Structure formats: structure tokens, C-alpha cells
């Protein structure tokens, strides 16, 4: 999964238009982002990147923080 494909998957989870999610977006700026969405995002990470997402992912304050954590694990394909 590429970084863009992951963004699209998260946008689908949050029910926002594709390409609209910014790294600065968070639970405070995206009306549809709830604790249930967090669970769906973690499940998406685990399913697509084949590792168990730890609590750090649930505690991320923004979409950008989630991306940085994933980039640190070098999970995105080219």
C-alpha cells in the first residue's frame, strides 16, 4: 500500500472527499473522526501492513502523526 492509498483508505473511513485530508487534520477538525474511527484506522493499518498497531497509533493527535509513525516503520510501498 502506498502513502496515497493509505490516505484514501482513511478518507473513506472518515467519509470525507478523497484528497481532502491534510496532515494537520485531527479529531478536532474532522467532524466524522470519532473513537470508532480510530478503531477502524488501526484495523486498516493492521490489515494492510501486517503488524499490530500499538497504542501510539490510538494516541496520535493528527493524521500527520499517524503518517510519521508509519513512515518510521517503512511500511509504504513506492
The 8 nearest C-alpha neighbors of each residue, nearest first, counted from 0:
[[1, 76, 75, 4, 5, 2, 47, 48],
 [0, 2, 76, 75, 4, 3, 77, 5],
 [1, 3, 5, 4, 75, 6, 0, 76],
 [4, 2, 6, 5, 1, 7, 0, 8],
 [5, 3, 7, 1, 6, 2, 0, 8],
 [6, 4, 8, 2, 3, 7, 1, 9],
 [5, 7, 3, 9, 4, 8, 10, 2],
 [8, 6, 10, 4, 5, 9, 17, 11],
 [9, 7, 5, 11, 6, 10, 4, 12],
 [10, 8, 12, 6, 11, 7, 13, 5],
 [9, 11, 7, 13, 15, 12, 8, 14],
 [10, 12, 14, 8, 9, 13, 7, 15],
 [13, 11, 9, 10, 14, 8, 36, 39],
 [14, 12, 10, 11, 15, 31, 32, 9],
 [15, 13, 11, 12, 10, 16, 31, 9],
 [14, 16, 10, 13, 11, 17, 19, 20],
 [17, 15, 19, 18, 10, 14, 11, 20],
 [18, 16, 19, 7, 10, 15, 20, 11],
 [17, 19, 20, 16, 7, 6, 10, 21],
 [18, 20, 17, 16, 21, 15, 10, 7],
 [21, 19, 18, 24, 10, 22, 17, 6],
 [22, 20, 24, 23, 19, 62, 63, 18],
 [21, 23, 63, 62, 24, 61, 20, 64],
 [22, 24, 21, 61, 63, 62, 25, 20],
 [25, 23, 21, 22, 61, 28, 62, 20],
 [26, 24, 61, 27, 28, 29, 62, 60],
 [25, 27, 32, 29, 28, 33, 30, 24],
 [28, 26, 25, 29, 30, 24, 32, 61],
 [27, 29, 25, 26, 24, 30, 32, 23],
 [30, 28, 32, 26, 31, 27, 25, 24],
 [29, 31, 32, 28, 26, 27, 33, 13],
 [30, 32, 29, 13, 33, 14, 36, 26],
 [33, 31, 26, 29, 36, 30, 13, 34],
 [34, 32, 36, 35, 31, 37, 26, 30],
 [33, 35, 37, 36, 38, 32, 57, 26],
 [36, 34, 38, 33, 37, 39, 32, 40],
 [35, 37, 39, 33, 34, 38, 32, 40],
 [38, 36, 34, 40, 35, 39, 41, 57],
 [37, 39, 41, 35, 36, 40, 42, 34],
 [38, 40, 36, 42, 37, 41, 43, 35],
 [41, 39, 43, 37, 42, 38, 36, 44],
 [42, 40, 44, 38, 43, 39, 52, 37],
 [41, 43, 39, 45, 40, 44, 46, 38],
 [42, 44, 40, 46, 41, 45, 47, 39],
 [45, 43, 41, 47, 42, 46, 48, 40],
 [46, 44, 42, 49, 50, 51, 43, 48],
 [45, 47, 43, 44, 49, 48, 42, 50],
 [48, 46, 44, 45, 49, 43, 0, 50],
 [47, 49, 45, 44, 50, 46, 74, 0],
 [50, 48, 45, 46, 47, 51, 44, 52],
 [51, 49, 45, 48, 52, 44, 46, 47],
 [50, 52, 45, 53, 49, 44, 41, 48],
 [53, 51, 45, 41, 50, 56, 54, 44],
 [52, 54, 55, 56, 51, 57, 41, 50],
 [53, 55, 57, 56, 58, 52, 59, 41],
 [56, 54, 58, 53, 57, 59, 52, 68],
 [55, 57, 59, 54, 58, 53, 65, 52],
 [58, 56, 54, 55, 59, 37, 41, 53],
 [59, 57, 55, 56, 60, 54, 61, 65],
 [60, 58, 56, 64, 57, 61, 65, 55],
 [59, 61, 25, 58, 64, 62, 26, 65],
 [62, 60, 25, 64, 63, 24, 59, 23],
 [61, 63, 22, 65, 64, 24, 25, 66],
 [62, 64, 22, 66, 61, 65, 23, 67],
 [65, 63, 67, 61, 66, 62, 59, 68],
 [64, 66, 62, 68, 63, 67, 59, 56],
 [65, 67, 63, 69, 64, 68, 70, 62],
 [68, 66, 70, 64, 69, 65, 71, 63],
 [67, 69, 71, 65, 66, 70, 64, 72],
 [70, 68, 66, 72, 71, 67, 74, 65],
 [69, 71, 73, 67, 72, 68, 66, 74],
 [72, 70, 68, 69, 73, 67, 74, 66],
 [71, 73, 69, 70, 74, 68, 75, 67],
 [74, 72, 70, 71, 75, 69, 76, 68],
 [73, 75, 72, 69, 70, 48, 76, 0],
 [76, 74, 1, 2, 0, 73, 77, 70],
 [75, 77, 1, 0, 74, 2, 73, 4],
 [76, 1, 75, 0, 2, 74, 3, 73]]
